[in-house]
Amino acid sequence: MYPTTDPVVVKQGTPEPKTAKEHAATIQKLSAQKEAGRGIQYKAIQIVRAYVETHLEVTDPTPEFQVYVVWFVKVLQNWKALVSTSLPDGMYYELTYDGDKSKVYVDAYKKFDNVAINVPTDDQPVLF
């Protein structure tokens, strides 16, 4: 593999480039894909921020808060993101983009519980 300082990681199974020119083209393509993903994630953050701001209590002052992407995946023209905020409300947001319809669907969830469960063997009951 040709040395590079670019932080783009070449996925396992990606064919080894034969020339330095091919290597540079591969790095450039992967960098562009990575930047496109960042742009989509920024859109997801903007959507959640707007959603949260419109759903805050109207009589309270607008608090400062951060919005961040917890998980993101893009497949073909579609993508999905799990997004949360620094607000102490326990909410998280699932955004699903339908590339065929150019629509984003926002699902808002409130975290109810978080428990650890030991995985039982076949003859043991599930215990909480």
C-alpha positions as CSV (number, residue, x, y, z in Angstrom):
1,M,0.0,0.0,0.0
2,Y,1.3,3.5,-0.8
3,P,1.8,5.7,2.3
4,T,-0.6,8.5,2.9
5,T,-1.4,11.0,5.6
6,D,-5.1,11.0,4.6
7,P,-7.2,9.6,7.5
8,V,-9.5,7.7,5.1
9,V,-9.5,4.0,5.8
10,V,-9.6,1.7,2.9
11,K,-12.1,-1.1,3.6
12,Q,-11.0,-4.7,3.8
13,G,-11.5,-6.4,0.5
14,T,-10.7,-3.2,-1.5
15,P,-8.4,-4.2,-4.3
16,E,-4.8,-3.0,-4.0
17,P,-4.1,-0.1,-6.4
18,K,-1.5,-1.0,-9.0
19,T,0.0,2.5,-9.5
20,A,0.4,5.6,-7.3
21,K,-2.1,7.4,-9.6
22,E,-4.7,4.7,-9.0
23,H,-4.0,5.0,-5.3
24,A,-4.4,8.7,-5.3
25,A,-7.7,8.4,-7.2
26,T,-9.0,5.8,-4.7
27,I,-8.1,8.1,-1.7
28,Q,-9.8,11.0,-3.5
29,K,-12.9,9.0,-4.1
30,L,-13.1,7.7,-0.5
31,S,-12.5,11.2,0.8
32,A,-15.3,12.6,-1.3
33,Q,-17.7,9.9,0.0
34,K,-16.6,10.6,3.5
35,E,-17.3,14.4,3.1
36,A,-20.7,13.7,1.5
37,G,-21.6,11.6,4.6
38,R,-20.5,14.5,6.8
39,G,-22.8,16.8,4.8
40,I,-25.7,14.5,5.3
41,Q,-25.0,14.2,9.0
42,Y,-24.9,18.0,9.3
43,K,-28.4,18.1,7.6
44,A,-29.6,15.5,10.2
45,I,-28.3,17.8,13.0
46,Q,-30.1,20.8,11.5
47,I,-33.4,18.9,11.2
48,V,-33.2,17.7,14.8
49,R,-32.3,21.1,16.1
50,A,-35.3,22.7,14.3
51,Y,-37.6,19.9,15.6
52,V,-36.4,20.3,19.2
53,E,-36.7,24.1,19.1
54,T,-40.3,23.9,17.8
55,H,-41.2,21.4,20.5
56,L,-39.7,23.2,23.6
57,E,-42.0,24.7,26.2
58,V,-43.0,28.1,24.8
59,T,-43.1,29.8,28.3
60,D,-39.5,28.7,29.1
61,P,-36.4,30.5,27.8
62,T,-34.7,28.6,25.0
63,P,-31.8,26.6,26.5
64,E,-28.4,26.2,24.8
65,F,-27.9,22.6,23.8
66,Q,-25.8,20.5,21.5
67,V,-27.1,18.1,18.9
68,Y,-24.9,15.1,17.8
69,V,-25.1,12.0,15.6
70,V,-24.9,8.8,17.6
71,W,-25.1,6.4,14.6
72,F,-25.3,6.9,10.8
73,V,-25.6,4.7,7.7
74,K,-26.1,5.4,4.1
75,V,-27.1,2.8,1.5
76,L,-27.6,3.8,-2.1
77,Q,-29.8,6.9,-2.1
78,N,-31.1,6.3,1.4
79,W,-29.7,7.0,4.9
80,K,-30.6,6.7,8.5
81,A,-29.3,8.5,11.5
82,L,-29.8,8.2,15.3
83,V,-29.4,11.7,16.8
84,S,-29.6,13.0,20.3
85,T,-29.1,16.3,22.2
86,S,-27.4,17.4,25.4
87,L,-30.8,18.3,26.9
88,P,-31.7,16.3,30.0
89,D,-35.0,15.1,28.5
90,G,-34.0,11.6,27.6
91,M,-35.1,12.0,24.0
92,Y,-33.4,10.6,20.9
93,Y,-34.4,11.0,17.2
94,E,-34.4,8.5,14.4
95,L,-34.2,10.2,10.9
96,T,-34.8,8.1,7.8
97,Y,-34.2,9.6,4.4
98,D,-36.1,8.1,1.5
99,G,-34.1,9.0,-1.6
100,D,-36.8,8.1,-4.0
101,K,-39.2,10.6,-2.4
102,S,-36.6,13.1,-1.2
103,K,-38.2,13.1,2.3
104,V,-36.9,12.7,5.8
105,Y,-39.0,11.0,8.3
106,V,-38.4,12.0,12.0
107,D,-39.3,9.6,14.8
108,A,-38.9,11.0,18.3
109,Y,-38.3,8.6,21.2
110,K,-38.0,9.0,24.9
111,K,-35.5,6.7,26.7
112,F,-37.5,4.7,29.2
113,D,-35.0,2.3,30.7
114,N,-31.5,0.9,30.2
115,V,-30.9,-2.5,31.8
116,A,-28.1,-5.1,31.4
117,I,-29.2,-8.6,30.9
118,N,-27.0,-11.6,31.1
119,V,-27.6,-13.8,28.1
120,P,-29.0,-17.1,29.4
121,T,-28.3,-20.5,28.1
122,D,-31.0,-22.4,26.4
123,D,-32.3,-23.9,29.7
124,Q,-32.2,-20.8,31.8
125,P,-34.9,-18.1,32.1
126,V,-34.3,-14.5,31.2
127,L,-33.7,-12.5,34.4
128,F,-33.8,-8.8,34.9
